[in-house]
Amino acid sequence: MAIGVAASGEVDECRLRLACADLPDRERARLNCCLSEALYHRQSFGEAIECARTAFDLQPDSDEVANLCAWVFSNCARHEEAAAAYERLLVLRPHWAEGHRHASGSFAAAGRLDRAIIHGKRASDLDPNSSEFAFHVGCLLEAAGRHPQAIDYLMRATALDPADARVLRQLSGALYALEQTEQGVTFALRALALAPADRLNARHAAELLLRAERYDEAAVIILDAVKTHRDDPVAFRLLSAAQMLRGRTEDALDAIDRALSVAADTAEYHLHRANLLYRLGRLDEAAEAFGRAAVLDPSNPDAKRSQLTVYYDSGRFTEALAVGGELIRTSPDNEEYAQAVLQVLNRRLETLDGDYVVLSERPLRARREPRPRPTIFAAL
């Protein structure tokens, strides 16, 4: 009867039945399941979750109840509760490979990699012919830094489905993490050959080629990618890196400008652009770019430190000291910052012209010798 209520979506009728005081727990759990499902389809997700919780508390050992609750919890992003419901189902059906896969996914979404890996491995071992199960646990193992085990499962997935570029790309990354760079590049290029239009394959292959110091090949791949994906800032950032490493600084600057036209608030892009401008001797522009990077990412002192260097190299000692003061205020025990500021001070004193020097929040004027008192002749 409760199933009929869920199918018709008669929420009010279901609630009336639940108001009866003499309902046994089994029937009350079934009605809460039906109400939960109906409310979920009405997009009343909060109420659906509460009904599912009530049903699960009443009948946690019921296959039907646990199955419905796992579905509701999972679809409402209550991943810990979904995982608990799936584990209850797996007590009843321990050899259910898909159930282990569902539990693994829920634990992973909840940030419980340890439990996710246990269930993921169990799913793949119960169904060794599933490429998806092997790929899933391989990704989890890689995320946990267990690269040798990740490679075992990713190799299994590759053997089951050699044409899946996702698996090849993931395997490539795991191999690179173990410093097997050339093997990683081989699989990355194979993934790109299988799906050349996939920007992720192009990015990944280009990045590994750059790390393998095969700069020209990386540039060819990423140049081809940006022809199709003109709004991909990551691709243009990779292109800029490739061109810089090839000694084509102007081309690298053009590429990072393209990246910034799409992602103007990315601090790392401004930092990279500033370094390119510094290489080109465009010091004022470099200082401005370093400043922009520092504003966008105040927690990263590298931008300010580099800005100090640019100001020093361009003879802008007052600005250099101001930046140095900021660095020392944020990290008073940093010896490297103190030495940099001391170097600026020494250089500034060599060229002292009476300007105000900013050493702290209060401006200090360079000390001057007192003027002699005017004589009677001067007064005349």
Helices and strands as residue ranges (DSSP letters): H 2-8, H 11-18, H 25-41, H 45-58, H 63-75, H 79-92, H 97-109, H 113-126, H 131-143, H 147-160, H 165-177, H 181-194, H 199-211, H 215-228, H 233-245, H 249-262, H 267-279, H 283-296, H 302-313, H 317-330, H 335-350, E 356-357, E 364-365, H 376-379
